[in-house]
């Protein structure tokens, strides 16, 4: 059998088919085994020496190896030893059934000590070999499922620990701001501008709003990832929500010298969506645009409607440094921060991951249009319902 035949058979086989590698240097016996195992419903590969067996195991990753001991060049003992020493756990745990004419107890013990899962003496009954194959491959799949589950649990625990650390960091920073300015207000100290009740209260208000926002996003994303929360949809006026978010971030924009502007919102479009989730999406996008838009720039929130494709939503545009093509996919991953995150409002590195997760949970999609030096546009689109199409036509 050529390597091309093997590759084609691998691509065409069902993913649940058990693939057996037969390592046997006696052609007649190998052919008989291949034929019998195919008749029993297995897929087979074969080779006649130890070195070829090692190469095929590495490349084809069979579900089980039927391994003759007396092989040319590299015997079955050494093949088994090398297989069990492979760093990749999935490959190293491939079940091995040793086939041999040697019947001494010492030979059996040696095979088991090297990691063989079963030992069948020639001549053997095919039913015995098939029974071993079914038992060992079923056991392996159960073990792999358990390993995957344990790995997912460990990753979830690691992620939970990272999120808790980030949340604690953000809470501590903003509580320090709130506590510090509150103390100044209590003491009656004046700010550099001479307006303590104005400047200090605005700083406290910004930090409290930010704490509320990150609490919402952590709560929503955690429950969505755990599959315990279905976002309840309700009718809402998108322009009212947009104006609410603009009012919330107006003080921060003013401090940064950024102008917030709206465009195309006269239609007052009605959407069916989860209000809390959509507000978190808007807040994250506007916050990012102000943060990265540059001093003295503009951030524009534009109403979008594509009747041909039955989509509507909004875009958040900034005139900042933009995002290079090689980073555009990465910005939606967890804990990825922008290049300017050394600023005081670095954030938790979850903002755009939260945006994509919530938008997709609402049945929409978020698209990034950006290039280095030319600003960024985050476009959020949702399918239009009949209610919205009618509203637009009035």
C-alpha positions as CSV (number, residue, x, y, z in Angstrom):
1,X,0.0,0.0,0.0
2,X,1.4,3.4,-1.0
3,X,1.6,6.4,1.2
4,X,-0.8,8.2,-1.2
5,X,-3.3,5.3,-0.7
6,X,-2.9,5.6,3.1
7,X,-3.5,9.4,3.0
8,X,-6.6,9.1,0.8
9,X,-8.0,6.3,3.0
10,X,-7.5,8.5,6.1
11,X,-9.3,11.5,4.5
12,X,-12.2,9.4,3.4
13,X,-12.7,7.3,6.5
14,X,-15.4,8.0,9.1
15,X,-14.0,9.8,12.1
16,X,-15.4,7.1,14.4
17,X,-13.7,4.2,12.4
18,X,-11.1,2.4,14.4
19,X,-7.7,2.5,12.5
20,X,-5.4,-0.4,13.2
21,X,-1.7,-0.4,12.3
22,X,-0.5,-4.0,11.5
23,X,3.3,-4.4,11.9
24,X,4.1,-7.8,10.5
25,X,7.0,-9.0,8.4
26,X,5.3,-12.1,7.1
27,X,3.3,-11.0,4.0
28,X,0.8,-13.8,4.0
29,X,-0.1,-13.3,7.7
30,X,-0.2,-9.5,7.3
31,X,-2.6,-9.8,4.3
32,X,-4.8,-12.2,6.2
33,X,-5.0,-9.9,9.2
34,X,-5.8,-6.9,7.0
35,X,-8.6,-8.7,5.2
36,X,-10.1,-10.1,8.4
37,X,-10.0,-6.8,10.3
38,X,-11.6,-4.9,7.4
39,X,-14.3,-7.5,7.3
40,X,-14.8,-6.8,11.1
41,X,-15.3,-3.1,10.4
42,X,-11.8,-1.7,11.1
43,X,-9.6,0.4,8.9
44,X,-6.1,-0.9,8.5
45,X,-2.6,0.3,7.7
46,X,0.4,-2.1,7.5
47,X,4.2,-2.2,7.3
48,X,6.9,-4.8,7.6
49,X,9.6,-3.4,9.8
50,X,10.1,-1.4,13.0
51,X,11.4,1.9,11.5
52,X,8.4,2.1,9.1
53,X,6.1,1.4,12.1
54,X,7.6,4.4,14.0
55,X,7.1,6.7,11.0
56,X,3.5,5.6,10.4
57,X,2.6,5.9,14.1
58,X,3.9,9.5,14.1
59,X,2.3,10.5,10.8
60,X,-1.0,8.5,10.8
61,X,-1.7,8.3,14.6
62,X,-3.6,4.9,14.5
63,X,-6.0,4.0,17.3
64,X,-4.2,0.7,18.0
65,X,-1.0,-1.1,16.9
66,X,-0.8,-4.9,16.3
67,X,2.9,-5.4,16.8
68,X,5.0,-8.4,15.9
69,X,8.1,-8.8,18.0
70,X,10.5,-10.5,15.6
71,X,10.9,-7.7,13.1
72,X,13.9,-6.7,10.8
73,X,16.1,-3.7,11.7
74,X,14.1,-2.6,14.8
75,X,12.3,-5.3,16.8
76,X,8.9,-5.0,18.5
77,X,10.4,-4.5,21.9
78,X,12.2,-1.4,20.8
79,X,9.2,0.0,18.8
80,X,7.0,-0.4,21.9
81,X,9.7,1.3,24.1
82,X,10.1,4.2,21.7
83,X,6.3,4.7,21.4
84,X,5.8,4.9,25.2
85,X,8.6,7.5,25.4
86,X,7.0,10.0,22.9
87,X,6.3,13.4,24.6
88,X,2.8,13.6,23.1
89,X,0.5,11.9,25.5
90,X,-2.1,11.0,22.9
91,X,0.5,9.1,20.8
92,X,2.4,7.6,23.7
93,X,-0.8,6.0,25.1
94,X,-1.7,4.3,21.8
95,X,-2.8,0.7,22.7
96,X,-0.3,-2.0,21.7
97,X,-1.1,-5.7,21.2
98,X,2.0,-7.8,20.8
99,X,1.9,-10.8,18.4
100,X,4.6,-13.4,18.7
101,X,5.4,-17.1,18.4
102,X,7.4,-16.8,21.7
103,X,5.4,-18.3,24.5
104,X,7.8,-18.0,27.4
105,X,6.6,-16.2,30.5
106,X,9.7,-14.0,30.5
107,X,8.8,-12.7,27.0
108,X,5.2,-11.9,28.1
109,X,6.5,-10.1,31.2
110,X,9.0,-8.2,29.1
111,X,6.3,-7.0,26.7
112,X,4.0,-5.9,29.5
113,X,6.9,-4.1,31.3
114,X,7.7,-2.1,28.1
115,X,4.1,-1.0,28.0
116,X,2.2,-3.5,25.9
117,X,-1.5,-3.6,26.7
118,X,-2.0,-7.2,25.6
119,X,0.0,-10.2,24.5
120,X,-1.3,-12.7,21.9
121,X,0.7,-15.9,21.0
122,X,0.8,-17.3,17.5
123,X,-1.2,-19.1,16.3
124,X,-4.1,-17.1,17.5
125,X,-7.8,-17.0,17.0
126,X,-9.0,-13.9,15.1
127,X,-11.9,-13.6,17.5
128,X,-9.5,-13.2,20.4
129,X,-7.6,-10.4,18.5
130,X,-10.8,-8.6,17.7
131,X,-12.0,-8.8,21.3
132,X,-8.7,-7.3,22.5
133,X,-9.0,-4.5,19.9
134,X,-12.6,-3.6,20.8
135,X,-11.8,-3.5,24.5
136,X,-8.6,-1.5,24.3
137,X,-9.9,1.1,21.8
138,X,-13.1,1.6,23.8
139,X,-11.0,2.0,26.9
140,X,-8.7,4.5,25.1
141,X,-11.6,6.6,24.0
142,X,-13.0,6.7,27.5
143,X,-9.6,7.7,28.8
144,X,-9.2,10.4,26.1
145,X,-12.6,11.8,27.0
146,X,-11.7,12.0,30.6
147,X,-8.3,13.6,29.9
148,X,-10.1,16.2,27.7
149,X,-12.6,16.9,30.4
150,X,-9.9,17.3,33.0
151,X,-7.9,19.6,30.7
152,X,-11.0,21.8,30.2
153,X,-11.6,21.9,33.9
154,X,-8.0,22.9,34.6
155,X,-8.2,25.6,31.8
156,X,-11.5,26.9,33.3
157,X,-9.9,27.1,36.8
158,X,-6.9,28.8,35.4
159,X,-9.0,31.3,33.5
160,X,-11.2,31.9,36.5
161,X,-8.1,32.6,38.6
162,X,-6.9,35.1,35.9
163,X,-10.2,36.8,35.8
164,X,-10.5,37.1,39.5
165,X,-7.0,38.6,39.7
166,X,-7.9,41.1,37.0
167,X,-11.2,41.9,38.6
168,X,-9.5,42.5,42.0
169,X,-6.9,44.7,40.4
170,X,-9.6,46.9,38.7
171,X,-11.7,47.0,41.8
172,X,-8.7,48.1,43.9
173,X,-7.6,50.8,41.5
174,X,-11.0,52.4,41.2
175,X,-11.9,52.1,44.8
176,X,-8.7,53.9,45.6
177,X,-9.9,56.7,43.2
178,X,-13.3,56.8,44.8
179,X,-11.9,56.7,48.3
180,X,-9.2,59.3,47.7
181,X,-11.5,61.9,46.1
182,X,-14.2,61.3,48.7
183,X,-11.6,62.1,51.4
184,X,-10.7,65.3,49.7
185,X,-14.3,66.3,49.4
186,X,-14.8,65.5,53.1
187,X,-11.7,67.6,54.0
188,X,-12.8,70.4,51.7
189,X,-9.5,70.5,49.8
190,X,-9.6,72.4,46.5
191,X,-8.6,70.9,43.2
192,X,-6.1,72.7,40.9
193,X,-9.1,74.3,39.1
194,X,-10.6,75.5,42.3
195,X,-13.8,73.4,41.8
196,X,-13.6,70.4,44.1
197,X,-17.3,69.6,44.0
198,X,-17.1,69.5,40.2
199,X,-13.8,67.8,39.5
200,X,-13.8,65.3,42.3
201,X,-17.4,64.3,41.9
202,X,-16.8,63.7,38.2
203,X,-13.8,61.5,39.0
204,X,-15.8,59.5,41.5
205,X,-18.7,59.2,39.0
206,X,-16.4,57.9,36.3
207,X,-14.9,55.2,38.5
208,X,-18.2,54.1,39.9
209,X,-19.7,53.8,36.4
210,X,-16.6,51.8,35.3
211,X,-16.9,49.4,38.2
212,X,-20.6,48.9,37.3
213,X,-19.6,48.2,33.7
214,X,-16.9,45.6,34.4
215,X,-19.2,43.9,36.9
216,X,-21.8,43.5,34.2
217,X,-19.4,42.2,31.6
218,X,-17.8,39.7,33.9
219,X,-21.2,38.4,35.0
220,X,-22.6,38.1,31.5
221,X,-19.6,36.5,29.9
222,X,-19.1,34.0,32.7
223,X,-22.6,32.8,32.6
224,X,-22.7,32.6,28.8
225,X,-19.4,30.6,28.7
226,X,-20.8,28.2,31.3
227,X,-24.0,27.8,29.2
228,X,-26.2,28.9,32.1
229,X,-27.6,32.2,30.7
230,X,-29.8,32.8,27.7
231,X,-29.9,36.5,27.0
232,X,-33.6,37.5,27.2
233,X,-34.6,39.7,24.3
234,X,-36.9,42.7,24.6
235,X,-38.0,45.6,22.3
236,X,-35.7,48.6,22.7
237,X,-35.1,51.9,21.0
238,X,-31.5,51.7,19.9
239,X,-31.0,55.5,19.6
240,X,-32.1,56.0,23.2
241,X,-29.6,53.5,24.4
242,X,-26.9,55.1,22.3
243,X,-27.6,58.5,23.7
244,X,-27.6,57.1,27.2
245,X,-24.1,55.7,26.6
246,X,-22.9,58.9,25.1
247,X,-24.0,60.8,28.1
248,X,-22.3,58.4,30.4
249,X,-18.9,58.8,28.6
250,X,-19.2,62.5,27.8
251,X,-17.1,63.5,30.9
252,X,-14.3,61.1,30.0
253,X,-14.3,62.3,26.4
254,X,-14.2,65.9,27.6
255,X,-11.2,65.1,29.8
256,X,-9.4,63.5,26.8
257,X,-10.3,66.4,24.5
258,X,-12.3,64.0,22.3
259,X,-15.6,65.1,20.6
260,X,-18.4,62.5,20.7
261,X,-20.8,62.8,17.8
262,X,-23.9,60.9,16.5
263,X,-24.8,60.4,12.8
264,X,-27.9,59.0,11.2
265,X,-30.0,58.4,14.3
266,X,-33.2,60.3,13.3
267,X,-35.0,57.0,12.5
268,X,-35.1,55.8,16.1
269,X,-34.8,52.1,15.1
270,X,-36.5,49.5,17.2
271,X,-34.5,46.3,18.0
272,X,-35.4,43.1,19.8
273,X,-32.3,42.4,22.0
274,X,-31.0,42.2,25.5
275,X,-30.7,45.7,26.8
276,X,-28.0,45.1,29.4
277,X,-25.8,43.1,27.0
278,X,-26.1,45.7,24.3
279,X,-25.3,48.5,26.7
280,X,-22.1,46.6,27.7
281,X,-21.2,46.2,24.0
282,X,-21.7,50.0,23.3
283,X,-19.8,51.0,26.5
284,X,-16.8,48.9,25.6
285,X,-16.6,50.2,22.0
286,X,-17.1,53.8,23.0
287,X,-14.6,53.5,25.9
288,X,-12.0,52.0,23.6
289,X,-12.6,54.6,20.9
290,X,-12.1,57.4,23.3
291,X,-9.1,55.8,24.9
292,X,-7.3,55.0,21.6
293,X,-8.7,57.8,19.5
294,X,-6.0,60.3,20.4
295,X,-6.1,63.7,22.1
296,X,-8.3,66.2,20.4
297,X,-9.9,63.6,18.1
298,X,-13.4,62.6,17.3
299,X,-15.5,59.5,18.0
300,X,-18.5,59.0,15.8
301,X,-21.4,56.5,16.5
302,X,-23.2,55.9,13.2
303,X,-26.5,54.2,12.6
304,X,-26.2,51.4,10.0
305,X,-28.9,49.8,7.9
306,X,-28.4,47.3,5.1
307,X,-31.9,46.5,3.8
308,X,-30.6,44.2,1.0
309,X,-29.0,41.9,3.5
310,X,-31.6,42.5,6.2
311,X,-29.2,43.9,8.7
312,X,-29.1,46.9,11.0
313,X,-27.0,48.2,13.9
314,X,-24.3,50.7,14.4
315,X,-20.6,51.6,13.9
316,X,-18.2,53.2,16.3
317,X,-15.4,55.1,14.5
318,X,-12.3,56.7,15.9
319,X,-9.4,58.6,14.2
320,X,-6.7,57.0,16.2
321,X,-3.6,55.0,15.1
322,X,-5.6,52.1,13.9
323,X,-4.9,48.4,14.2
324,X,-2.4,46.6,12.0
325,X,-3.8,43.6,9.9
326,X,-1.7,41.1,11.8
327,X,-3.4,42.1,15.1
328,X,-7.0,42.5,14.0
329,X,-8.0,38.9,14.9
330,X,-6.0,38.9,18.2
331,X,-7.8,42.0,19.6
332,X,-11.0,39.9,20.2
333,X,-9.1,37.4,22.3
334,X,-9.0,37.3,26.1
335,X,-6.5,39.5,27.9
336,X,-5.2,41.2,24.8
337,X,-4.6,44.9,25.3
338,X,-4.0,47.7,22.8
339,X,-0.6,49.2,22.3
340,X,-1.5,52.3,24.3
341,X,-2.6,50.4,27.4
342,X,0.2,51.8,29.4
343,X,-2.3,54.7,30.0
344,X,-4.1,55.1,33.3
345,X,-7.2,53.4,31.8
346,X,-5.6,50.2,30.7
347,X,-8.6,48.1,31.5
348,X,-8.8,44.3,32.0
349,X,-8.0,43.3,28.5
350,X,-11.4,41.7,28.1
351,X,-13.4,44.5,26.4
352,X,-13.4,43.3,22.8
353,X,-13.7,39.7,23.8
354,X,-16.8,40.6,25.8
355,X,-18.1,42.6,22.8
356,X,-17.8,39.7,20.4
357,X,-19.1,37.1,22.8
358,X,-22.2,39.2,23.6
359,X,-22.9,40.3,20.1
360,X,-22.8,36.7,18.8
361,X,-25.0,35.6,21.7
362,X,-27.5,38.1,20.6
363,X,-27.4,36.7,17.0
364,X,-25.3,39.4,15.5
365,X,-21.8,39.9,14.4
366,X,-19.0,42.4,14.9
367,X,-16.7,43.5,12.1
368,X,-13.5,45.4,12.4
369,X,-12.4,47.8,9.6
370,X,-9.0,49.3,10.4
371,X,-5.5,49.9,9.1
372,X,-2.4,51.4,10.7
373,X,-2.5,55.2,10.9
374,X,-6.1,55.4,9.6
375,X,-8.3,54.9,12.7
376,X,-10.7,52.0,13.4
377,X,-14.3,51.2,12.8
378,X,-16.1,48.5,14.8
379,X,-19.4,47.6,13.0
380,X,-22.1,45.7,14.9
381,X,-24.9,44.3,12.9
382,X,-28.1,42.3,13.8
383,X,-30.7,40.7,11.6
384,X,-33.7,42.9,11.1
385,X,-37.1,41.7,12.3
386,X,-40.3,42.5,10.6
387,X,-41.1,45.0,13.3
388,X,-37.9,47.0,12.4
389,X,-38.5,46.9,8.7
390,X,-41.9,48.3,9.2
391,X,-40.6,50.9,11.5
392,X,-38.1,52.1,8.9
393,X,-40.7,52.3,6.3
394,X,-43.0,54.7,8.3
